[in-house]
Amino acid sequence: MGYVKWSYETLNRFCTDVFHNFGFSDEEGKIIKDVLLTADLYGIESHGMQRMVRYHKGIEKGTIHPTAKPEVVFETPVSAVIDGHNGMGQLNAYFAMNKAIEKAKTTGVGIVSVRESNHFGIAGYYAKMASDQGLIGVAATNSEAIMVPTFGRKAMIGSNPIAVAVPADPFPFLFDASTTVVTRGKLEMYNKAGKPLPERWALDANGNPCSDAPTVLSNIVAKKGGGIMPLGGNDPLTGSHKGYGWGMVCEILSSILSNGVNSDQCCTFKDKTGICHGFIAINPAFFGDAEAIKKNFSDYLQRLRESPKAEGQEQIYTHGEKEIFAEKDRRENGIPVNDNTMVELSNLCSYLHMDFSKYFEGYQVNKDSKFFAGNY
């Protein structure tokens, strides 16, 4: 299967109507689609349009509750716990990070943990919400267990990504990464493309390396064992314990502080996923001259870019630069969408009684497409 490019405007119009038809308000739909399309603009295909099927199936099955509203259930001047009531992850996360930002502006730091939520998209979106306002932002989440701990053979921890965003010139620093070698979404993309997984990504039910994406994905869904390796692989010699440990740090910020559902129990319920999130906002002004701090960091990032390059390399990137370049290119030249994802979007249109051809004129869906779509 190949790819087809669509303009940002086309995908934006499609998402607007989809989330409206799912029952979200205009403001809610705007937040959800902005998180979704920002991923595609940044080149993070695993969390862009290909995630629509997850939200479709979640709403259809009843694990995502479109009418739910986030509720503050515990609060201090510097912290809060929010019950998401199984609503859309993007809406709960947006609400929570704004709460953390509000506290940081007043007290210097805001720490907010969320329970009973859902998949929230890219963590970097929420960390950047803070840096856009001159603050340091941290966002983390747990998820359905896909990480096999070091020396284990059963997935017990989620992909558990963490993102950090810090104001800087000419580009803000934005680090966003899972604590597994790759995310489940990356496996889904290899599955859609019919490609074998690279070595040192995944394990089978017996804890042995496995390159067959459908097998690994089906094992994750059926809880048969195996899954994705921690960042660093499955051997302490290559740092496996570090990815495993960072995954637990994200778990602490999300499910432990909120007293919510841990990764090994996420997505085991009929009417919810139980996914939890954690957010931190830090005000540099509480450490002195915020502009001087920003300049110090900006100067350091520039020295990194200008430092000696390895043989054959022309550029050293700082975190967040590639996303800025990708967004510029995709706004000008279109966003690539996998043909198998187009099948999912067609199915979504049928479910919502929308006219697929109204948005994707001239595109012919391959109805004979066969790939493991999983159980979201």
C-alpha positions in Angstrom: 0.0 0.0 0.0 1.1 3.5 -0.7 0.3 7.1 0.4 -1.8 9.9 -0.9 -1.3 13.6 0.1 -4.1 15.8 1.3 -4.0 19.5 2.1 -4.2 20.6 5.7 -7.4 22.4 4.9 -9.0 19.1 3.5 -8.1 17.1 6.6 -9.1 20.0 8.9 -12.5 20.2 7.3 -13.0 16.4 7.5 -12.0 16.3 11.2 -14.3 19.3 12.0 -17.3 17.4 10.7 -16.3 14.1 12.2 -16.0 15.4 15.7 -19.2 17.5 15.3 -21.1 14.4 14.2 -19.7 12.5 17.2 -21.4 15.1 19.4 -18.6 17.3 20.5 -19.1 21.1 20.7 -17.3 23.3 18.1 -14.7 24.3 20.8 -14.1 20.7 21.9 -13.8 19.5 18.3 -11.3 22.3 17.6 -9.0 21.1 20.4 -9.2 17.5 19.5 -8.5 18.0 15.8 -5.7 20.5 16.5 -3.8 17.9 18.6 -4.4 15.3 15.9 -3.4 17.4 12.9 -0.4 18.9 14.8 1.0 15.3 15.0 0.7 14.9 11.2 2.1 18.3 10.5 5.1 17.5 12.7 5.6 14.2 10.8 4.4 12.0 13.7 2.2 9.8 11.5 1.6 7.3 14.2 -0.5 9.8 16.2 -2.2 11.7 13.3 -5.0 10.7 11.0 -4.2 7.0 11.6 -5.4 7.5 15.2 -9.0 8.3 14.0 -9.8 4.6 14.1 -8.9 4.4 17.7 -11.3 7.2 18.6 -14.0 5.8 16.3 -13.8 2.4 18.0 -13.6 3.9 21.5 -16.7 5.9 21.1 -18.5 3.0 19.3 -17.6 0.6 22.1 -18.4 3.1 24.9 -14.9 3.4 26.4 -14.8 7.1 25.3 -17.7 9.1 26.6 -18.2 12.2 24.3 -20.4 14.1 26.8 -18.0 13.7 29.8 -16.5 16.8 31.4 -13.3 17.0 33.4 -13.8 17.6 37.2 -11.3 18.8 39.8 -11.6 16.4 42.7 -8.6 17.6 44.8 -6.7 20.9 44.7 -4.0 22.9 46.5 -2.3 26.1 45.3 0.3 24.1 43.5 -1.4 20.9 42.5 -4.7 19.3 41.4 -6.2 15.9 40.7 -8.7 15.7 37.8 -11.3 13.0 37.1 -11.7 12.9 33.4 -14.9 10.7 33.7 -13.7 8.7 30.7 -13.9 11.6 28.3 -11.8 12.4 25.3 -8.1 12.4 26.3 -7.3 15.6 24.4 -10.0 17.5 26.3 -9.0 16.3 29.7 -5.3 17.0 29.0 -6.0 20.5 27.6 -8.0 21.3 30.7 -5.3 19.9 33.0 -2.4 21.7 31.4 -4.2 25.0 31.5 -4.8 24.4 35.2 -1.0 23.7 35.7 -0.2 26.8 33.7 -2.5 28.9 35.8 -0.9 27.7 39.1 2.6 28.2 37.8 2.0 31.8 36.9 0.8 32.4 40.5 3.0 30.1 42.6 5.9 29.2 40.3 4.9 25.6 39.7 1.8 23.7 38.9 1.5 19.9 39.0 -1.7 18.3 37.8 -2.6 14.6 37.6 -5.5 13.1 35.7 -7.3 9.8 36.1 -10.1 8.1 34.1 -9.2 9.5 30.7 -8.3 8.2 27.3 -5.5 8.4 24.7 -4.5 12.1 24.5 -2.4 12.2 21.3 1.1 13.6 21.3 2.4 14.6 24.7 4.4 17.4 23.1 1.3 19.3 22.3 0.6 19.9 26.0 4.2 20.6 27.0 4.3 23.2 24.2 1.1 24.9 25.6 3.3 25.9 28.6 6.4 27.0 26.6 4.1 29.1 24.3 3.4 31.2 27.4 7.0 31.5 28.6 6.9 28.5 31.0 8.6 25.2 31.1 6.1 22.4 30.3 6.2 18.7 31.1 3.6 16.2 29.9 3.4 12.4 30.5 0.8 9.7 30.3 0.4 6.0 30.9 -1.4 3.7 28.4 -2.4 0.1 27.8 0.5 -2.1 28.7 2.8 -2.7 25.7 6.2 -2.5 27.3 7.9 -5.7 28.5 10.0 -4.9 31.5 13.7 -5.9 31.5 14.1 -9.7 31.9 10.3 -10.1 31.4 8.1 -11.6 28.8 4.7 -10.0 29.5 3.8 -6.4 28.8 3.3 -4.6 32.1 3.9 -0.9 31.3 2.5 1.4 28.6 4.5 3.3 26.0 4.4 6.0 28.7 5.7 9.0 26.7 7.2 12.1 28.3 7.5 15.5 26.7 9.4 18.6 27.8 9.1 22.0 26.2 11.3 25.1 27.1 11.2 28.6 25.6 14.2 29.4 23.4 15.1 31.4 20.2 14.9 31.0 17.3 13.1 27.7 18.0 11.6 26.4 21.3 13.1 23.2 22.7 10.5 20.4 22.4 11.5 16.8 23.4 8.7 14.2 23.0 9.4 10.5 23.2 7.9 7.2 24.3 9.8 5.2 26.9 9.5 2.2 24.7 11.8 1.7 21.7 8.8 2.7 19.5 5.1 3.3 20.1 2.3 0.9 19.3 1.3 3.4 16.6 4.6 2.8 14.8 4.0 -1.0 14.8 0.6 -0.2 13.3 2.2 1.7 10.5 4.6 -1.2 9.7 1.6 -3.5 9.8 -0.3 -1.3 7.3 2.7 -1.2 5.1 3.1 -5.0 5.3 6.7 -4.5 6.4 8.7 -6.6 8.9 9.6 -4.8 12.1 13.3 -3.8 12.6 15.3 -6.0 15.0 15.3 -5.0 18.7 11.8 -3.5 18.6 9.5 -6.2 19.8 9.1 -9.5 21.6 6.9 -12.5 21.1 4.8 -14.3 23.8 7.9 -16.1 25.0 10.0 -13.0 25.3 12.0 -13.6 22.2 12.7 -11.0 19.5 9.9 -10.9 16.9 9.7 -9.0 13.6 6.1 -9.9 12.6 3.9 -6.8 13.3 0.5 -8.7 13.2 1.8 -11.2 15.7 3.0 -8.6 18.1 -0.1 -6.5 17.8 -2.5 -9.4 18.2 -0.5 -10.6 21.3 -0.9 -7.2 22.8 -4.6 -7.1 22.2 -5.2 -10.6 23.4 -2.9 -10.1 26.4 -1.0 -13.3 25.4 2.4 -11.9 26.3 5.2 -10.2 24.6 5.1 -6.6 23.3 7.5 -3.8 22.7 10.9 -3.4 24.3 11.8 -0.6 26.6 14.0 2.2 25.3 17.4 0.5 25.3 16.1 -2.8 24.1 15.8 -5.9 26.3 19.3 -6.0 27.6 20.8 -3.8 30.4 24.0 -3.6 28.4 22.2 -1.4 25.9 20.3 0.5 28.6 17.0 -1.5 28.8 16.7 -0.6 32.5 16.7 3.1 31.7 13.6 2.9 29.4 11.9 0.7 31.9 12.7 3.2 34.7 11.5 6.2 32.7 8.3 4.4 31.9 7.8 4.0 35.7 8.5 7.8 36.2 5.6 8.5 33.8 3.4 6.0 35.6 4.1 7.8 38.9 3.2 11.3 37.4 0.0 9.9 35.9 -1.7 6.9 37.6 0.1 6.9 41.0 -0.4 10.6 41.9 -4.0 10.6 40.6 -4.7 7.2 42.3 -5.9 5.9 39.0 -5.6 2.8 36.8 -2.1 1.5 36.2 -0.8 0.5 32.8 -1.2 -3.2 33.3 -5.0 -2.7 34.0 -5.6 0.0 31.3 -8.0 -1.1 28.6 -9.2 -4.2 30.4 -12.7 -2.7 31.2 -15.8 -2.7 29.1 -16.8 0.9 29.6 -13.5 2.7 30.0 -9.8 2.6 29.3 -8.7 4.1 32.6 -5.7 5.9 31.0 -4.1 8.6 33.3 -1.9 11.7 32.6 0.5 14.0 34.4 1.4 17.6 33.7 3.9 20.1 35.2 4.3 23.8 34.4 7.3 25.7 35.8 7.7 29.5 35.8 11.3 30.5 35.1 10.6 33.9 36.6 10.6 32.3 40.0 14.3 31.5 39.4 15.4 35.0 38.5 15.3 37.0 35.2 13.2 34.8 32.8 14.6 36.5 29.7 18.2 36.0 30.9 17.4 32.3 31.5 15.9 32.0 28.0 19.0 33.7 26.4 21.3 31.4 28.3 19.5 28.3 27.0 19.1 29.7 23.5 22.9 30.4 23.3 23.6 26.8 24.5 21.3 25.3 21.9 23.1 27.4 19.2 26.4 26.1 20.3 25.0 22.6 20.0 24.0 23.2 16.4 27.4 24.7 15.6 29.4 21.9 17.3 31.5 19.6 15.1 29.6 17.2 12.9 30.2 13.5 12.5 31.7 12.5 9.1 29.1 12.7 6.4 26.6 14.7 8.5 25.7 18.3 7.7 23.5 19.3 10.6 22.9 18.8 14.3 19.3 19.3 15.2 18.0 20.4 18.6 14.8 18.9 19.8 11.8 20.5 18.1 13.6 21.8 15.0 12.6 18.9 12.7 9.0 19.4 13.6 9.1 23.0 12.6 10.6 22.2 9.3 8.1 19.3 8.7 5.2 21.6 9.5 6.3 24.2 6.9 6.7 21.5 4.3 3.4 19.8 4.9 1.4 23.0 5.0 2.9 23.8 1.6 3.0 20.4 0.0 0.3 18.3 1.7 0.1 15.7 4.5 0.7 12.1 3.4 -1.9 9.6 4.6 -1.5 5.8 4.3 -3.9 4.0 1.9 -4.9 1.6 4.7 -5.7 4.6 6.9 -7.9 5.9 4.1 -9.9 2.6 4.4 -10.4 3.3 8.1 -11.6 6.9 7.3 -14.0 5.5 4.7 -15.4 3.1 7.4 -15.7 6.0 9.7 -17.7 7.9 7.2 -20.1 5.0 6.8 -20.5 4.8 10.6 -21.3 8.5 10.8 -23.3 8.6 7.5 -20.9 11.1 6.0 -20.1 11.3 2.3 -16.5 10.2 1.9 -16.2 11.6 -1.6 -17.2 15.1 -0.4 -13.8 15.4 1.4 -11.6 13.1 -0.7 -12.9 13.6 -4.2 -11.6 11.2 -6.8 -10.0 8.8 -4.3 -10.9 5.1 -4.7 -10.8 3.1 -1.5 -9.3 -0.4 -1.8 -12.2 -2.4 -0.3 -10.1 -5.6 -0.6 -7.4 -4.3 1.7 -6.4 -6.8 4.4 -4.4 -5.8 7.4 -4.6 -6.4 11.2 -6.5 -3.4 12.5 -6.5 -4.5 16.1 -9.1 -4.0 18.8 -8.9 -0.4 20.0 
